[in-house]
Amino acid sequence: MNSLKDEQSPYLRQHKDNPVHWRPWGEEAFRMAVAMDRPIFLSIGYSTCHWCHVMGHESFEDEGVADLLNAGFVSIKVDREERPDVDGVYMALCQLLTGRGGWPLTVIMTPDKKPFFVGTYIPKLSRFGHSGMMDLLPQTTELWAFRREEVLAAAENHHLLLRKQTLQGEAGEPLALDSIDIAYDELRIRYDNRYGGFGGAPKFPTPHRILFMLRFWQASKDPLALQMAGLTLMRMRLGGVFDQVGLGFHRYATDREWKLPHFEKMLYDQALIALACTEMYQAGRERRYAAIAEEVLVYVLRDLLAPEGAFFSAEDADSEGVEGKFYVWTTREVREVLGGTLASAFIEAYGLEDEGNFLDEATREKTGENIPLLRHRIEDMALNQGISPDVLEDMLQEARDRLFARRSERVRPGLDDKILTDWNGLMIVALARAGAAMDAPAYTDAARRAADFLLGALRRPDGRLLHRYRAGHAGIDANLDDYAFLIWGLLELYEACFDIRYLEESVALADTMLADFWDAERGGCYFTPAFGEPLLIRQKEAIDGATPSGNSVAMLVLLRLARMTGRTDFEEKADGIARWFSRTVYASPSSFTAMLCAVDFAIGPAFEIVLAGDPEAADTRALIRAVHERYVPNKVVLLRPPGEAGERLARLAPFTRAMTAPNGHAAVYVCEQFTCRQPVTRPEDLAALLGEV
């Protein structure tokens, strides 16, 4: 075993038996590179990355490649999910130099962390004009030995390029409504009106675009915005990107039609898609979207729930060394498991073919295996077969149950069992929102257990957050996403259950976030804390990726906290984020839909809704339901109970001190910019009032 055997990361431990003398990222490895006068070979990936597995099997398990690495380099492995700060720096350079990125990320750099080569997947042998490891490594060793000055000059130029990208620009005017309109127009042009989603293949879920579309629809009442959001979610649900047998969404589709997925399942995708479906349900009151959210949450609570109450990170795409093997079916096996009529119904409904509908990604040939995907809506298929939709759905449910039982006998894909604060924050958001919108206390309780675990186990003695927990060990200082996403989760959880602890923790974490990450000179938040490990640059990003950017979510939660507490310093910092990034956002608004959701909140109108009453009383509960079931995205909700809990709220939100329940009856105050309307006491009056605003 190499030095990775003592690491917590499942990805690093996958490489502990490689003949490469891997070392984890740390000062020991860099001191060794200096002492041995060697360049560093840095490989960054994650445990559920298919091409990381390919490069690992092809090169890092190969004695010839290992000999070259061990003889000429100090080799470091990094899990990008554990160290997104390290990955972010070198991925930014890869995208600047090559115009693309991805994992595995391959970097060769000097002992002082300055890169002179960046790439992604590199084959063992050279082909089609691209250098393979067996050529690249000796060429690099020769350059390091005989042309060192050229290497160091390239490394210095790359460092300067990164610094220029980070420091470029200046604060502009605050983002206005036209940024939202431009983003909508850009997405409308790229919208696929047949299969949903935006652009062609490959297609990623990007649920934050759905959240943006719903806010645009709510403000403009443009029916196309609601239609785009709904069709995208339904097409994803019908396609192979959704696990039709075991539930949950795969990472993305390689095709336009959502048929052929990359099979890994990520916690953050489940969280954001469930949130988007819940909001779609609130907006249009169509039960089918709530059902999708519920299916996703069934998968998460069944397969990703850790014993501690938080959630594991991901499931791999591969099992037994083959991508997707766990998920695909032959018609022969389906007939064997289901028999007769049931097999025929499933094969017809889910588009299975004897020759297979699954194309090998490399050869583009059918393999004889199938990815189940719904060709049509159940109602339409039932009509064609002359039976009721309920009968057909019952048949298909029985078929799915039997196939799920058979699939459970297969070798499962690997589970990445580390617990990440940021991704769990997103899952808390989804659970809390679903619990409130669907009146489902089980979801709220699951969100509480996860939040309580994070607030206990993933804290430093000084109260700051930590990023990663696994097998009883918490570590790695938290980044901006950890703070922003967890604060978001705690705010949603407070509004779902009105436990004042979660609001108090949100305020405390927001203060810490601003103390450790805020750029006092220019505005905006850095990704890493001021006291953190010095890297080549401190990044400050706002562009959305698979998840919303930390600055976008930080802006939103600061705005919400400002409305909940009356603290104008929170709103000033949110304005500072918008100003610093405004020029960047205006260059391509549709790449910043999460930040534009915050802009929509800031421009308003946004509302403070204060409920006054005993949270256990029936009249209070009825008012809470009337608030939760409506789609009013730009609002905050507070509960002013009697007694000490009410006093704790008044200390955080002084404007609520006088908002009490008249004559002991529950009441609700709807306010805009801290100016409140007359309280109402009946749910129907509240519904009418919310309809007006």
Salt bridges, closest charged atoms under 4 A:
ASP6 OD2 - LYS5 NZ 3.71
ASP17 OD2 - LYS16 NZ 3.18
GLU27 OE2 - LYS113 NZ 3.83
ASP37 OD2 - ARG148 NH2 3.06
GLU58 OE2 - ARG127 NH1 3.90
GLU61 OE2 - HIS57 ND1 2.84
ASP62 OD1 - LYS124 NZ 2.91
ASP79 OD2 - LYS418 NZ 3.16
GLU81 OE1 - LYS418 NZ 2.70
GLU82 OE2 - ARG468 NE 2.70
ASP85 OD2 - ARG83 NH2 2.91
ASP87 OD2 - ARG80 NE 3.50
GLU150 OE1 - ARG147 NH2 2.89
GLU156 OE1 - LYS114 NZ 2.75
GLU170 OE2 - ARG583 NH2 3.64
ASP185 OD1 - ARG188 NH2 3.34
ASP192 OD2 - LYS203 NZ 2.86
ASP192 OD2 - ARG256 NE 2.56
ASP243 OD2 - LYS265 NZ 2.79
ASP243 OD1 - ARG407 NH1 2.95
GLU257 OE1 - LYS259 NZ 3.27
ASP269 OD2 - ARG251 NE 2.64
GLU279 OE1 - ARG215 NH1 2.80
GLU279 OE2 - ARG433 NH1 2.66
GLU286 OE1 - ARG288 NE 3.02
GLU294 OE1 - ARG287 NH2 2.57
GLU295 OE1 - ARG237 NE 2.73
ASP303 OD2 - ARG302 NH2 2.92
ASP303 OD2 - ARG412 NH2 3.66
GLU315 OE2 - ARG412 NH2 2.56
ASP316 OD2 - HIS53 NE2 2.76
ASP318 OD1 - HIS50 ND1 3.30
GLU320 OE2 - LYS325 NZ 3.36
GLU323 OE1 - HIS50 NE2 3.64
GLU323 OE2 - HIS262 ND1 2.52
GLU333 OE2 - ARG406 NH1 3.55
GLU333 OE1 - ARG410 NH2 2.99
GLU336 OE2 - ARG406 NH2 3.22
GLU353 OE1 - LYS366 NZ 2.91
ASP354 OD1 - ARG335 NH1 3.35
GLU355 OE2 - LYS366 NZ 3.85
GLU361 OE1 - HIS262 NE2 3.66
GLU379 OE1 - ARG377 NH1 3.95
ASP380 OD2 - ARG377 NE 3.86
GLU393 OE2 - ARG400 NH2 2.58
GLU398 OE2 - ARG402 NH2 2.59
GLU409 OE1 - ARG406 NE 3.93
ASP416 OD2 - LYS418 NZ 2.65
ASP417 OD1 - ARG470 NE 2.68
ASP439 OD2 - ARG625 NE 3.92
ASP452 OD1 - ARG501 NH1 3.55
ASP462 OD2 - ARG460 NH2 2.52
ASP462 OD2 - ARG464 NH1 2.72
ASP477 OD1 - ARG460 NH1 3.07
ASP482 OD2 - HIS467 ND1 2.90
GLU492 OE2 - ARG433 NH2 2.85
GLU492 OE2 - ARG560 NH1 2.93
GLU495 OE2 - ARG560 NH2 3.33
ASP499 OD2 - ARG448 NH2 2.66
ASP499 OD2 - ARG501 NE 3.18
GLU504 OE1 - ARG648 NH2 2.71
GLU505 OE1 - ARG459 NH2 3.56
ASP511 OD1 - ARG567 NH2 2.84
ASP516 OD2 - ARG464 NE 2.59
ASP519 OD2 - ARG522 NH1 3.71
ASP519 OD2 - LYS540 NZ 2.67
GLU521 OE1 - ARG522 NH1 3.84
GLU533 OE1 - ARG83 NH2 2.81
GLU533 OE2 - LYS113 NZ 3.26
ASP569 OD2 - ARG567 NH2 2.72
ASP575 OD2 - ARG579 NE 2.68
GLU608 OE2 - ARG563 NH1 3.48
GLU629 OE1 - ARG625 NH2 3.90
GLU644 OE2 - ARG651 NH2 2.95
GLU647 OE2 - ARG640 NH2 3.78
GLU647 OE1 - ARG657 NH1 2.96
GLU684 OE2 - ARG682 NH1 3.30
ASP685 OD2 - ARG682 NE 2.86
GLU692 OE1 - ARG677 NH1 3.31
